[in-house]
Amino acid sequence: MKVRSNIGGTQYTENGVGQFTVTARTWTRFNFPSARPPVTYLDSSQQHLNGPFPGIVVAALGSGKRDSFPDGGLGANSADYREDSNGLTDHGPNKNVYYRKTPPVFYPESVFIRTSLQAGNPFYVKQSSSKKLPGEPQPTPYSKYCVASDLDTLRTQGLWHEGAVAHWPSDHHLVQVNFYQTTDVMRFMEAAWVRLTDPIDPRPLVARIRALDSLQWGKTLLAQQAVIDSKTPGVSPAPIAAPNCKLRP
């Protein structure tokens, strides 16, 4: 390096050698909490459950159609993260590089269950008799109507499936615990960056950097969670069986 000085009106330039060390930053590894998550009961979806109340598509009585159960309609496990502090370089050879200044913050895991499965809820109370009531049609194509205990079973299976209550060898909670034990996602997140000047990607910068998370590790976690949600008989280790009876709307 060069050092310039002015002594008595005379400028001097001296050459010298300097040393410096660049130490790569390291972020503390994220370990998913092993404690079972709390349960919140919701009437409407509120961005956590799929579709309107009661979370079940109840076929009209006498229509001869079966009730259907949309994915995520009755229960969901939520464990997301948010960006904490990101930046954009404004000089040097890496100008216009968008990166994370600080580690993202993981939200606490939560399980959401529809209130239609709770005792005392009006929908729950309607499931009062396995036999048809006066004025009701036959429960075709089922052989009987549902009763409250059928909803109790659905609720219990949902709590097991989402991982709020331990029962199965794997569930949505345990998948996340095991995944983060074997995958240092903070290492990927710290190294992630995108260029502002990329002309072929019009998405917001935060969406682009989170897309890298999906490519590098998120898709693996989603694939493992998809096994829990599989409808193929014998695939999911935490199955939920739809009740073999007709629900009253």
SEZASE-720458 format. One record per residue: residue number from 1; residue in three letters; x, y negated, z of N, C-alpha, C, O in turn. Coordinates in steps of 0.02 Angstrom, whole numbers, plus 50000, padded with zeros to 5 digits. Layout:
# SEZASE-720458
NODE  NUM  ala  X  Y  Z  X  Y  Z  X  Y  Z  X  Y  Z $
...
END
This chain:
# SEZASE-720458
NODE  1  met  50042  50059  50000  50000  50000  50000  50044  49938  50000  50103  49943  50016 $
NODE  2  lys  50016  49881  49982  50053  49819  49979  50030  49773  50036  49971  49768  50052 $
NODE  3  val  50081  49738  50066  50067  49689  50118  50095  49622  50095  50155  49618  50080 $
NODE  4  arg  50055  49571  50092  50077  49504  50072  50079  49459  50133  50034  49461  50175 $
NODE  5  ser  50131  49418  50137  50138  49371  50192  50167  49306  50166  50198  49304  50113 $
NODE  6  asn  50157  49252  50205  50182  49186  50186  50225  49161  50243  50201  49150  50298 $
NODE  7  ile  50290  49152  50230  50337  49129  50281  50372  49067  50254  50409  49069  50205 $
NODE  8  gly  50360  49011  50288  50392  48948  50268  50374  48927  50197  50415  48897  50162 $
NODE  9  gly  50314  48943  50177  50292  48924  50110  50312  48973  50056  50295  48965  49998 $
NODE  10  thr  50348  49023  50077  50369  49074  50027  50328  49137  50037  50321  49162  50093 $
NODE  11  gln  50301  49162  49983  50261  49223  49987  50305  49285  49977  50348  49286  49933 $
NODE  12  tyr  50294  49334  50019  50331  49397  50015  50281  49454  50005  50227  49454  50034 $
NODE  13  thr  50301  49502  49965  50261  49562  49954  50303  49622  49972  50358  49631  49947 $
NODE  14  glu  50276  49664  50015  50312  49724  50036  50269  49785  50023  50208  49783  50033 $
NODE  15  asn  50300  49837  50002  50266  49901  49991  50274  49945  50052  50326  49945  50084 $
NODE  16  gly  50222  49982  50067  50226  50026  50124  50183  50088  50114  50145  50092  50065 $
NODE  17  val  50188  50134  50158  50150  50196  50155  50105  50200  50217  50129  50193  50273 $
NODE  18  gly  50040  50211  50205  49993  50218  50261  49960  50287  50259  49954  50317  50206 $
NODE  19  gln  49940  50310  50315  49906  50375  50319  49839  50367  50354  49832  50328  50400 $
NODE  20  phe  49791  50405  50330  49727  50407  50364  49696  50475  50352  49713  50511  50305 $
NODE  21  thr  49651  50493  50396  49619  50558  50393  49544  50549  50386  49514  50510  50423 $
NODE  22  val  49514  50583  50339  49442  50583  50331  49413  50646  50363  49429  50702  50342 $
NODE  23  thr  49372  50637  50412  49342  50694  50446  49269  50700  50426  49230  50654  50435 $
NODE  24  ala  49252  50757  50399  49183  50767  50377  49136  50766  50437  49151  50796  50489 $
NODE  25  arg  49080  50732  50431  49032  50730  50485  48998  50798  50491  48988  50832  50442 $
NODE  26  thr  48980  50815  50550  48943  50878  50561  48882  50862  50604  48886  50825  50653 $
NODE  27  trp  48826  50891  50585  48764  50881  50622  48749  50943  50664  48763  51000  50643 $
NODE  28  thr  48721  50931  50722  48704  50986  50767  48653  51032  50734  48603  51010  50706 $
NODE  29  arg  48667  51095  50737  48623  51144  50706  48554  51142  50738  48547  51134  50799 $
NODE  30  phe  48502  51149  50696  48434  51150  50721  48414  51221  50738  48418  51266  50695 $
NODE  31  asn  48394  51232  50800  48369  51297  50822  48295  51291  50836  48273  51251  50877 $
NODE  32  phe  48256  51332  50802  48184  51329  50810  48165  51354  50879  48188  51408  50900 $
NODE  33  pro  48123  51317  50916  48104  51338  50984  48071  51406  50983  48027  51420  50942 $
NODE  34  ser  48091  51449  51030  48062  51516  51034  47995  51518  51071  47957  51566  51065 $
NODE  35  ala  47981  51465  51109  47918  51463  51147  47858  51461  51099  47861  51429  51046 $
NODE  36  arg  47806  51496  51117  47746  51498  51075  47714  51428  51072  47712  51393  51122 $
NODE  37  pro  47689  51409  51012  47663  51341  51003  47595  51331  51035  47558  51380  51045 $
NODE  38  pro  47578  51269  51052  47511  51254  51079  47459  51258  51025  47474  51256  50965 $
NODE  39  val  47396  51265  51045  47339  51271  50999  47295  51209  51004  47278  51187  51059 $
NODE  40  thr  47277  51181  50947  47230  51126  50943  47171  51149  50901  47180  51176  50846 $
NODE  41  tyr  47110  51138  50926  47049  51157  50889  47023  51096  50852  47016  51041  50880 $
NODE  42  leu  47007  51106  50788  46985  51051  50745  46917  51067  50714  46904  51124  50695 $
NODE  43  asp  46874  51016  50710  46811  51022  50674  46823  51017  50599  46808  51063  50561 $
NODE  44  ser  46851  50961  50578  46866  50949  50508  46938  50968  50494  46975  50987  50539 $
NODE  45  ser  46958  50962  50431  47025  50984  50412  47079  50939  50441  47131  50964  50464 $
NODE  46  gln  47068  50873  50440  47117  50825  50467  47187  50839  50443  47236  50835  50481 $
NODE  47  gln  47193  50856  50380  47258  50868  50346  47294  50930  50371  47351  50942  50350 $
NODE  48  his  47263  50969  50414  47297  51030  50438  47262  51093  50415  47296  51142  50399 $
NODE  49  leu  47195  51093  50413  47158  51151  50392  47130  51139  50322  47121  51082  50300 $
NODE  50  asn  47116  51193  50288  47095  51190  50218  47019  51188  50212  46984  51234  50236 $
NODE  51  gly  46993  51135  50181  46921  51132  50168  46880  51107  50226  46905  51096  50281 $
NODE  52  pro  46815  51098  50213  46770  51071  50264  46749  51124  50315  46761  51183  50307 $
NODE  53  phe  46718  51100  50368  46689  51144  50419  46636  51188  50386  46599  51163  50344 $
NODE  54  pro  46630  51252  50403  46662  51287  50459  46728  51321  50442  46753  51361  50481 $
NODE  55  gly  46756  51306  50383  46817  51340  50362  46804  51406  50327  46851  51442  50309 $
NODE  56  ile  46741  51421  50317  46718  51482  50283  46666  51460  50231  46624  51418  50244 $
NODE  57  val  46670  51490  50172  46618  51477  50122  46563  51528  50135  46567  51586  50114 $
NODE  58  val  46510  51505  50169  46456  51550  50190  46404  51553  50134  46373  51502  50117 $
NODE  59  ala  46395  51611  50105  46346  51619  50051  46276  51608  50078  46261  51625  50135 $
NODE  60  ala  46233  51581  50036  46163  51570  50056  46129  51636  50074  46141  51686  50040 $
NODE  61  leu  46088  51635  50125  46053  51696  50144  46008  51718  50086  45973  51678  50056 $
NODE  62  gly  46009  51783  50072  45969  51811  50019  46000  51805  49950  45971  51828  49901 $
NODE  63  ser  46059  51774  49945  46092  51766  49879  46123  51831  49855  46138  51838  49796 $
NODE  64  gly  46135  51878  49900  46169  51939  49882  46244  51931  49874  46278  51978  49853 $
NODE  65  lys  46271  51873  49891  46343  51860  49884  46378  51869  49950  46348  51865  50004 $
NODE  66  arg  46442  51882  49946  46483  51890  50006  46510  51822  50029  46521  51777  49988 $
NODE  67  asp  46520  51815  50094  46553  51756  50121  46627  51760  50102  46656  51815  50096 $
NODE  68  ser  46658  51703  50093  46729  51703  50075  46769  51660  50125  46742  51615  50156 $
NODE  69  phe  46831  51676  50131  46874  51647  50182  46936  51616  50149  46985  51650  50137 $
NODE  70  pro  46934  51551  50133  46990  51518  50100  47053  51520  50143  47050  51517  50204 $
NODE  71  asp  47110  51525  50111  47174  51523  50147  47179  51458  50186  47168  51403  50159 $
NODE  72  gly  47196  51463  50250  47205  51404  50291  47141  51370  50312  47143  51316  50340 $
NODE  73  gly  47084  51402  50300  47021  51371  50319  47006  51375  50393  46975  51330  50421 $
NODE  74  leu  47028  51429  50424  47013  51440  50495  47073  51429  50541  47065  51418  50601 $
NODE  75  gly  47132  51432  50513  47192  51424  50554  47253  51405  50514  47256  51419  50454 $
NODE  76  ala  47301  51373  50547  47363  51353  50513  47417  51343  50565  47405  51325  50622 $
NODE  77  asn  47479  51355  50543  47538  51341  50583  47576  51284  50550  47592  51288  50490 $
NODE  78  ser  47591  51232  50588  47624  51173  50559  47690  51161  50595  47693  51157  50656 $
NODE  79  ala  47744  51155  50556  47811  51140  50583  47850  51103  50529  47887  51135  50491 $
NODE  80  asp  47842  51038  50525  47873  50998  50472  47928  50953  50501  47942  50956  50561 $
NODE  81  tyr  47958  50913  50459  48009  50865  50482  48000  50800  50444  47968  50797  50392 $
NODE  82  arg  48028  50747  50471  48025  50681  50439  48096  50653  50432  48141  50670  50470 $
NODE  83  glu  48104  50610  50382  48168  50576  50374  48177  50526  50430  48130  50491  50449 $
NODE  84  asp  48238  50521  50457  48251  50474  50511  48281  50409  50485  48252  50355  50494 $
NODE  85  ser  48339  50413  50452  48371  50353  50425  48411  50373  50363  48461  50408  50368 $
NODE  86  asn  48389  50350  50306  48423  50364  50243  48451  50299  50215  48429  50245  50232 $
NODE  87  gly  48501  50305  50172  48533  50246  50145  48551  50252  50072  48549  50307  50043 $
NODE  88  leu  48569  50195  50042  48589  50192  49972  48655  50154  49969  48659  50097  49991 $
NODE  89  thr  48707  50186  49944  48772  50154  49940  48769  50095  49891  48735  50099  49840 $
NODE  90  asp  48806  50041  49907  48803  49981  49864  48870  49962  49833  48875  49909  49803 $
NODE  91  his  48921  50004  49841  48985  49987  49810  49027  50051  49805  49008  50104  49830 $
NODE  92  gly  49083  50045  49772  49129  50100  49765  49110  50149  49710  49060  50139  49675 $
NODE  93  pro  49149  50201  49702  49136  50250  49648  49071  50288  49657  49044  50315  49609 $
NODE  94  asn  49045  50289  49718  48982  50324  49731  48924  50274  49740  48877  50288  49776 $
NODE  95  lys  48928  50218  49707  48875  50168  49711  48808  50198  49687  48806  50239  49641 $
NODE  96  asn  48754  50177  49720  48687  50199  49703  48675  50273  49718  48637  50306  49682 $
NODE  97  val  48708  50299  49769  48696  50367  49793  48651  50363  49855  48666  50328  49903 $
NODE  98  tyr  48595  50399  49852  48547  50401  49907  48564  50461  49950  48570  50517  49925 $
NODE  99  tyr  48572  50449  50015  48594  50503  50060  48561  50493  50129  48530  50441  50143 $
NODE  100  arg  48570  50542  50171  48544  50538  50239  48597  50511  50286  48652  50538  50292 $
NODE  101  lys  48580  50455  50320  48626  50427  50369  48625  50468  50433  48677  50479  50465 $
NODE  102  thr  48567  50490  50453  48559  50528  50515  48516  50589  50501  48480  50591  50451 $
NODE  103  pro  48519  50640  50544  48481  50701  50532  48406  50689  50533  48382  50648  50572 $
NODE  104  pro  48368  50724  50491  48295  50722  50495  48272  50747  50564  48308  50783  50599 $
NODE  105  val  48212  50726  50582  48183  50744  50647  48129  50796  50637  48082  50785  50599 $
NODE  106  phe  48134  50853  50670  48085  50906  50665  48028  50894  50714  48040  50881  50774 $
NODE  107  tyr  47967  50897  50689  47909  50891  50733  47900  50956  50773  47920  51009  50751 $
NODE  108  pro  47869  50951  50832  47854  51013  50870  47805  51057  50830  47760  51032  50796 $
NODE  109  glu  47815  51122  50835  47771  51169  50802  47701  51166  50834  47695  51159  50895 $
NODE  110  ser  47650  51170  50793  47581  51169  50817  47540  51221  50779  47553  51236  50721 $
NODE  111  val  47490  51249  50813  47442  51293  50782  47373  51260  50785  47354  51233  50837 $
NODE  112  phe  47337  51262  50729  47271  51232  50726  47220  51287  50710  47230  51328  50665 $
NODE  113  ile  47165  51287  50748  47111  51336  50739  47045  51298  50733  47035  51248  50766 $
NODE  114  arg  47001  51323  50690  46937  51290  50678  46890  51299  50738  46886  51354  50766 $
NODE  115  thr  46855  51246  50756  46809  51250  50813  46749  51296  50799  46714  51315  50846 $
NODE  116  ser  46737  51313  50736  46682  51359  50720  46692  51428  50752  46645  51467  50757 $
NODE  117  leu  46753  51442  50773  46768  51506  50806  46765  51502  50881  46779  51552  50916 $
NODE  118  gln  46748  51444  50908  46745  51435  50980  46676  51448  51008  46625  51429  50978 $
NODE  119  ala  46673  51481  51065  46609  51491  51099  46577  51424  51114  46610  51377  51136 $
NODE  120  gly  46512  51420  51103  46476  51358  51116  46468  51313  51055  46425  51270  51054 $
NODE  121  asn  46511  51323  51004  46504  51283  50944  46438  51302  50909  46420  51361  50908 $
NODE  122  pro  46402  51254  50879  46337  51270  50848  46341  51326  50796  46297  51368  50792 $
NODE  123  phe  46395  51327  50756  46402  51381  50707  46410  51448  50743  46381  51498  50722 $
NODE  124  tyr  46450  51448  50795  46461  51509  50835  46395  51533  50865  46380  51593  50863 $
NODE  125  val  46356  51487  50891  46293  51505  50925  46244  51536  50875  46203  51577  50895 $
NODE  126  lys  46246  51515  50812  46199  51542  50762  46208  51617  50751  46161  51651  50730 $
NODE  127  gln  46268  51643  50764  46281  51714  50753  46256  51752  50814  46296  51777  50855 $
NODE  128  ser  46190  51757  50820  46159  51779  50883  46135  51851  50883  46125  51881  50936 $
NODE  129  ser  46126  51881  50824  46097  51948  50822  46121  51984  50760  46126  51954  50706 $
NODE  130  ser  46137  52048  50767  46158  52088  50709  46099  52105  50664  46107  52124  50606 $
NODE  131  lys  46039  52099  50693  45979  52115  50654  45950  52050  50626  45959  51996  50654 $
NODE  132  lys  45914  52057  50571  45884  51998  50541  45830  51970  50587  45791  52007  50617 $
NODE  133  leu  45828  51905  50592  45779  51871  50633  45716  51857  50592  45719  51860  50531 $
NODE  134  pro  45660  51841  50624  45599  51826  50587  45610  51771  50534  45638  51719  50549 $
NODE  135  gly  45589  51786  50473  45596  51738  50419  45661  51744  50381  45670  51712  50329 $
NODE  136  glu  45707  51784  50406  45772  51794  50372  45767  51851  50321  45731  51899  50334 $
NODE  137  pro  45803  51846  50265  45807  51902  50218  45855  51955  50245  45890  51944  50294 $
NODE  138  gln  45857  52011  50212  45906  52062  50229  45976  52034  50217  45986  51992  50173 $
NODE  139  pro  46025  52058  50256  46093  52030  50250  46132  52056  50191  46194  52057  50193 $
NODE  140  thr  46098  52076  50138  46131  52102  50078  46185  52053  50054  46174  51993  50054 $
NODE  141  pro  46244  52078  50034  46263  52148  50022  46291  52183  50084  46318  52239  50079 $
NODE  142  tyr  46286  52153  50142  46309  52184  50203  46252  52226  50233  46194  52221  50213 $
NODE  143  ser  46271  52267  50282  46220  52309  50315  46194  52276  50378  46145  52301  50408 $
NODE  144  lys  46225  52221  50399  46203  52188  50461  46226  52115  50461  46267  52095  50420 $
NODE  145  tyr  46198  52077  50507  46220  52008  50518  46277  52007  50569  46286  52054  50608 $
NODE  146  cys  46316  51954  50567  46371  51946  50615  46345  51923  50683  46291  51892  50688 $
NODE  147  val  46383  51939  50735  46368  51915  50802  46429  51878  50828  46482  51877  50796 $
NODE  148  ala  46422  51847  50887  46476  51806  50914  46541  51844  50921  46595  51816  50911 $
NODE  149  ser  46537  51907  50939  46599  51946  50949  46639  51953  50884  46700  51962  50886 $
NODE  150  asp  46605  51949  50827  46641  51951  50763  46684  51888  50755  46740  51892  50729 $
NODE  151  leu  46658  51831  50777  46698  51770  50775  46753  51771  50828  46807  51743  50816 $
NODE  152  asp  46740  51802  50884  46792  51810  50935  46851  51849  50906  46909  51832  50917 $
NODE  153  thr  46835  51902  50869  46887  51943  50838  46926  51902  50787  46988  51906  50784 $
NODE  154  leu  46890  51863  50746  46924  51820  50698  46971  51770  50732  47028  51761  50710 $
NODE  155  arg  46948  51740  50786  46989  51691  50823  47052  51725  50851  47107  51698  50845 $
NODE  156  thr  47043  51783  50881  47100  51819  50910  47150  51837  50856  47210  51829  50865 $
NODE  157  gln  47125  51863  50800  47171  51881  50745  47207  51820  50718  47266  51823  50699 $
NODE  158  gly  47171  51762  50716  47203  51701  50693  47259  51678  50739  47312  51657  50715 $
NODE  159  leu  47248  51682  50803  47300  51663  50851  47361  51709  50846  47417  51687  50851 $
NODE  160  trp  47349  51774  50835  47404  51820  50824  47441  51804  50759  47502  51803  50757 $
NODE  161  his  47403  51793  50706  47430  51781  50639  47474  51718  50637  47529  51718  50610 $
NODE  162  glu  47448  51663  50666  47485  51600  50666  47543  51600  50715  47590  51561  50708 $
NODE  163  gly  47541  51643  50763  47597  51650  50810  47587  51614  50876  47635  51608  50915 $
NODE  164  ala  47527  51589  50890  47515  51557  50954  47515  51607  51011  47532  51591  51068 $
NODE  165  val  47495  51669  50996  47493  51723  51045  47533  51782  51017  47523  51803  50960 $
NODE  166  ala  47577  51809  51058  47619  51865  51036  47577  51928  51031  47540  51946  51077 $
NODE  167  his  47584  51963  50974  47549  52027  50966  47584  52070  50913  47602  52127  50926 $
NODE  168  trp  47594  52041  50853  47623  52079  50798  47700  52075  50799  47727  52029  50830 $
NODE  169  pro  47734  52122  50766  47807  52118  50763  47833  52057  50725  47890  52037  50734 $
NODE  170  ser  47789  52027  50683  47807  51965  50650  47744  51924  50639  47689  51952  50633 $
NODE  171  asp  47752  51859  50637  47696  51813  50625  47727  51747  50600  47788  51743  50591 $
NODE  172  his  47686  51696  50589  47713  51633  50562  47764  51601  50609  47812  51571  50586 $
NODE  173  his  47753  51606  50673  47801  51578  50722  47868  51616  50719  47921  51585  50714 $
NODE  174  leu  47865  51682  50722  47926  51722  50724  47966  51716  50659  48027  51719  50661 $
NODE  175  val  47931  51708  50603  47967  51699  50540  48012  51637  50544  48069  51638  50522 $
NODE  176  gln  47985  51583  50573  48024  51521  50578  48082  51528  50628  48137  51504  50615 $
NODE  177  val  48069  51559  50684  48121  51570  50734  48179  51608  50702  48237  51588  50709 $
NODE  178  asn  48164  51663  50668  48217  51705  50638  48251  51669  50581  48312  51676  50572 $
NODE  179  phe  48214  51632  50541  48244  51597  50484  48296  51546  50507  48351  51544  50481 $
NODE  180  tyr  48278  51504  50555  48324  51452  50577  48382  51480  50618  48434  51448  50624 $
NODE  181  gln  48374  51540  50645  48430  51573  50679  48483  51595  50629  48543  51596  50646 $
NODE  182  thr  48463  51612  50569  48509  51638  50519  48528  51586  50466  48573  51600  50425 $
NODE  183  thr  48495  51528  50465  48508  51478  50413  48521  51410  50446  48479  51384  50482 $
NODE  184  asp  48580  51382  50433  48597  51316  50459  48572  51263  50411  48609  51240  50368 $
NODE  185  val  48508  51245  50418  48479  51198  50370  48510  51128  50375  48510  51091  50326 $
NODE  186  met  48536  51110  50434  48566  51044  50441  48629  51037  50398  48645  50982  50376 $
NODE  187  arg  48663  51092  50385  48721  51089  50341  48700  51070  50270  48734  51030  50237 $
NODE  188  phe  48644  51097  50247  48619  51079  50181  48593  51007  50181  48605  50969  50134 $
NODE  189  met  48557  50988  50234  48528  50921  50237  48581  50867  50239  48574  50814  50208 $
NODE  190  glu  48634  50879  50276  48688  50830  50280  48722  50819  50213  48742  50763  50196 $
NODE  191  ala  48728  50872  50174  48764  50868  50110  48720  50846  50053  48745  50834  49997 $
NODE  192  ala  48655  50839  50064  48609  50823  50009  48615  50749  49988  48620  50705  50031 $
NODE  193  trp  48615  50736  49924  48615  50668  49898  48588  50668  49827  48592  50719  49792 $
NODE  194  val  48562  50611  49805  48538  50603  49737  48559  50534  49712  48571  50488  49751 $
NODE  195  arg  48564  50527  49646  48583  50463  49617  48522  50422  49598  48474  50447  49568 $
NODE  196  leu  48524  50359  49616  48470  50313  49599  48462  50307  49524  48406  50297  49499 $
NODE  197  thr  48517  50313  49487  48517  50299  49415  48498  50358  49373  48504  50355  49311 $
NODE  198  asp  48476  50413  49403  48456  50471  49363  48395  50452  49320  48341  50440  49347 $
NODE  199  pro  48403  50449  49255  48349  50423  49212  48293  50473  49199  48240  50455  49174 $
NODE  200  ile  48303  50537  49216  48253  50587  49198  48210  50608  49258  48167  50652  49251 $
NODE  201  asp  48221  50577  49315  48182  50596  49375  48149  50533  49403  48182  50495  49439 $
NODE  202  pro  48085  50523  49388  48051  50462  49410  48024  50464  49481  47995  50415  49504 $
NODE  203  arg  48033  50520  49516  48004  50526  49583  48039  50479  49632  48097  50460  49621 $
NODE  204  pro  48005  50459  49687  48038  50419  49739  48099  50456  49766  48102  50518  49765 $
NODE  205  leu  48147  50418  49788  48210  50448  49811  48199  50498  49868  48231  50551  49869 $
NODE  206  val  48155  50482  49915  48145  50527  49971  48114  50593  49947  48130  50646  49975 $
NODE  207  ala  48072  50590  49897  48043  50652  49869  48097  50693  49834  48096  50754  49837 $
NODE  208  arg  48143  50659  49802  48196  50695  49766  48245  50729  49814  48267  50785  49801 $
NODE  209  ile  48261  50695  49869  48308  50726  49916  48274  50784  49953  48307  50833  49971 $
NODE  210  arg  48209  50778  49966  48173  50833  49997  48164  50892  49949  48158  50949  49970 $
NODE  211  ala  48163  50877  49884  48160  50931  49835  48223  50973  49838  48221  51033  49825 $
NODE  212  leu  48279  50942  49854  48341  50980  49863  48335  51028  49922  48359  51084  49919 $
NODE  213  asp  48302  51005  49975  48290  51049  50033  48252  51111  50010  48268  51167  50029 $
NODE  214  ser  48201  51100  49969  48160  51156  49945  48202  51205  49904  48196  51265  49912 $
NODE  215  leu  48244  51178  49860  48284  51221  49817  48337  51260  49857  48350  51318  49843 $
NODE  216  gln  48367  51227  49906  48424  51257  49941  48404  51304  49997  48441  51351  50012 $
NODE  217  trp  48347  51291  50029  48327  51336  50084  48252  51340  50095  48227  51391  50119 $
NODE  218  gly  48215  51288  50077  48143  51287  50090  48105  51342  50055  48059  51371  50083 $
NODE  219  lys  48124  51356  49993  48087  51408  49955  48096  51477  49986  48052  51519  49982 $
NODE  220  thr  48153  51488  50018  48164  51552  50052  48117  51559  50112  48088  51612  50123 $
NODE  221  leu  48111  51505  50150  48065  51507  50207  47993  51516  50184  47955  51554  50215 $
NODE  222  leu  47973  51481  50131  47905  51488  50105  47891  51560  50082  47837  51586  50092 $
NODE  223  ala  47941  51591  50050  47932  51660  50027  47922  51707  50085  47882  51754  50081 $
NODE  224  gln  47957  51696  50140  47948  51738  50199  47880  51726  50231  47849  51773  50256 $
NODE  225  gln  47858  51663  50231  47791  51649  50259  47736  51679  50215  47684  51698  50240 $
NODE  226  ala  47749  51682  50149  47699  51710  50104  47685  51783  50118  47630  51807  50106 $
NODE  227  val  47735  51819  50144  47724  51889  50162  47673  51894  50218  47631  51939  50218 $
NODE  228  ile  47678  51848  50267  47630  51848  50322  47559  51837  50296  47512  51866  50323 $
NODE  229  asp  47551  51795  50244  47485  51777  50218  47460  51825  50164  47405  51816  50138 $
NODE  230  ser  47499  51875  50146  47480  51919  50091  47414  51954  50104  47400  51978  50159 $
NODE  231  lys  47373  51955  50052  47308  51989  50055  47313  52062  50032  47264  52099  50037 $
NODE  232  thr  47370  52081  50006  47379  52150  49984  47381  52197  50044  47421  52187  50089 $
NODE  233  pro  47338  52247  50046  47335  52292  50104  47403  52322  50120  47439  52346  50076 $
NODE  234  gly  47421  52319  50184  47483  52350  50207  47545  52306  50200  47599  52327  50221 $
NODE  235  val  47539  52246  50171  47598  52203  50161  47609  52157  50220  47665  52154  50247 $
NODE  236  ser  47558  52121  50241  47566  52074  50297  47574  52112  50363  47536  52157  50378 $
NODE  237  pro  47625  52093  50403  47631  52123  50469  47583  52093  50520  47578  52117  50576 $
NODE  238  ala  47547  52040  50500  47499  52007  50545  47434  51995  50508  47416  51938  50494 $
NODE  239  pro  47398  52049  50491  47339  52042  50449  47279  52012  50485  47272  52017  50546 $
NODE  240  ile  47236  51981  50446  47171  51957  50470  47117  51991  50428  47117  51985  50367 $
NODE  241  ala  47073  52028  50461  47021  52064  50425  46956  52024  50427  46932  52006  50480 $
NODE  242  ala  46928  52011  50368  46864  51975  50365  46810  52020  50395  46811  52081  50383 $
NODE  243  pro  46764  51992  50433  46711  52034  50463  46666  52063  50410  46648  52029  50361 $
NODE  244  asn  46647  52126  50419  46604  52161  50371  46531  52151  50391  46495  52198  50406 $
NODE  245  cys  46509  52087  50391  46441  52070  50410  46424  52002  50380  46469  51966  50358 $
NODE  246  lys  46360  51985  50378  46338  51922  50348  46335  51867  50400  46301  51873  50451 $
NODE  247  leu  46370  51812  50387  46367  51755  50431  46306  51712  50415  46283  51708  50358 $
NODE  248  arg  46280  51680  50467  46225  51633  50457  46254  51563  50448  46297  51543  50487 $
NODE  249  pro  46232  51526  50397  46261  51460  50384  46239  51409  50437  46259  51350  50433 $
END
